[in-house]
Amino acid sequence: MTSPSAQSSARAASVSRVSRETRVQVTFEADAARAPHIQTPLPFFSHMLDAFACHGRFGLSVEASGDIEVDPHHLMEDVGIVLGQAIAQALDGYKGIARAGCFAFPMDGSLALVALDLCGRPNLTWNVPLGALPVGALDPHLFREFFKGLIDGMRATAHLHVPCHDNDHHVLEALFKAFARALRQAAGRIEPGDALSGALSTKGMLDA
């Protein structure tokens, strides 16, 4: 049982989600490059969210708690969902923006490539090799659940690929940075006088 609530303003939104498993509150500001405020009980996950905010030049506040004694899965997935919903609301349903972005981010011997389309259709293609050992006390494979929740919440299509990898820490950090840079591109405003200043689509609308 969840209790979502939201309020949004120009290029910013706050979304909360409360369930028997987690409590999550996220504020996302597309145009406010301020110091992020990240509070989760998972230090490595908090570090990744901080990297996302920094490299996207986004304002980001995340306060999250949950049943991590059971498994961090619930918390990471729900933070993804709520962050995705906040992004979609802040960007006003993706009207008047570039819509697509792509960025390759290297980190030492790892390279992460993220291609993103803010199209209204949730789809995640995940080609990310990860090992079995924990990273920052977390199962690295849980990060797929975070990104799946994020993409579902955003209602976007994303391809995440890692063609080169040296260790899982570098892989995951490069992914968050590449995703942030791709989103920064996709969120770029179309010039006000552009004839396609609504949804950037030959259909004249994005899929709901």
SVG drawing of the C-alpha trace seen along z (x, -y; Angstrom):
<svg xmlns="http://www.w3.org/2000/svg" viewBox="-2 -33 44 46">
<polyline fill="none" stroke="black" stroke-width="0.4" points="0.0,0.0 1.6,-3.3 0.6,-6.9 2.1,-9.1 1.7,-12.8 3.3,-15.6 3.6,-19.2 5.5,-20.9 6.5,-24.3 8.5,-25.6 11.3,-23.1 11.1,-21.7 9.0,-19.2 8.7,-17.4 7.3,-13.9 6.8,-11.7 6.0,-8.0 5.1,-6.3 4.5,-2.5 4.9,0.2 8.4,0.8 9.8,-2.7 9.4,-6.4 10.9,-8.5 10.8,-12.3 12.6,-13.7 12.9,-17.3 14.4,-17.7 15.3,-21.1 16.4,-21.0 18.0,-24.4 19.4,-24.8 23.1,-23.7 23.1,-23.8 24.8,-21.5 22.7,-18.3 21.0,-17.1 21.1,-13.3 20.1,-11.2 19.7,-7.4 20.9,-4.6 23.1,-3.3 26.3,-5.3 27.4,-4.1 24.0,-4.7 24.0,-8.2 27.4,-8.8 26.0,-7.8 23.0,-10.1 25.4,-12.9 27.4,-12.2 24.2,-12.3 23.2,-15.7 26.8,-17.1 27.3,-16.0 23.8,-17.0 24.0,-20.4 20.7,-19.6 19.3,-20.6 18.5,-17.4 17.2,-16.5 16.6,-12.9 15.4,-11.7 14.8,-8.0 14.4,-5.3 13.1,-1.7 13.4,1.9 17.1,2.3 17.4,5.0 15.2,7.1 17.0,6.1 18.0,2.7 16.1,3.6 12.8,1.9 14.5,-1.3 16.7,-1.6 13.7,-0.7 11.4,-3.2 14.0,-6.0 14.3,-5.4 10.5,-5.5 10.1,-8.7 13.1,-10.5 11.8,-9.5 8.3,-10.9 9.9,-14.2 12.0,-14.6 8.9,-14.0 6.9,-16.6 9.7,-19.1 10.1,-18.9 6.4,-19.5 5.7,-16.2 8.7,-16.8 7.2,-19.7 9.5,-22.3 12.8,-20.4 15.3,-18.7 13.9,-15.3 16.9,-13.1 20.5,-13.0 23.5,-10.7 26.8,-10.7 29.8,-8.4 31.6,-8.9 35.0,-7.3 36.3,-6.5 39.7,-5.0 39.4,-1.6 35.6,-1.7 33.4,-3.4 29.6,-3.9 27.4,-5.0 23.8,-6.2 21.3,-7.1 18.1,-8.6 14.8,-9.5 12.1,-11.3 9.3,-9.9 6.6,-8.8 7.3,-5.1 9.2,-3.3 11.9,-1.0 15.3,-0.1 17.9,1.8 20.7,2.8 24.0,4.1 26.1,3.7 28.5,6.4 28.8,6.6 30.4,9.1 29.1,10.9 31.1,9.1 29.5,6.2 30.4,2.6 30.1,0.3 28.3,3.2 25.7,3.3 24.9,6.0 25.9,4.2 23.0,5.8 20.5,3.8 21.5,0.8 19.6,2.3 16.5,2.2 17.1,-1.5 17.5,-2.4 14.4,-0.3 12.4,-2.2 13.9,-5.5 13.0,-4.8 9.5,-3.6 8.9,-6.8 10.3,-9.0 8.4,-7.2 11.5,-7.3 13.5,-5.0 17.1,-4.5 20.0,-2.3 22.8,-1.8 25.9,-0.1 29.3,0.6 31.7,1.7 34.8,1.4 35.1,2.2 37.8,2.5 35.8,2.7 32.2,2.4 32.7,-0.8 34.0,-2.6 31.2,-1.0 28.4,-2.2 29.9,-5.7 30.4,-6.2 26.8,-5.1 25.4,-7.7 27.6,-10.4 26.8,-9.5 23.0,-9.3 23.2,-12.8 24.9,-14.3 22.5,-12.6 19.5,-14.0 21.1,-17.4 21.2,-17.3 17.6,-16.0 16.3,-18.6 17.7,-21.5 15.0,-24.0 14.0,-24.5 14.1,-28.2 10.8,-29.9 10.2,-30.9 10.7,-27.3 7.7,-26.0 8.0,-22.8 8.1,-24.4 5.5,-21.8 6.3,-18.1 9.3,-17.4 7.6,-14.7 6.3,-14.3 3.0,-13.1 2.7,-16.4 2.5,-14.6 4.4,-12.1 2.9,-8.8 1.0,-9.1"/>
</svg>
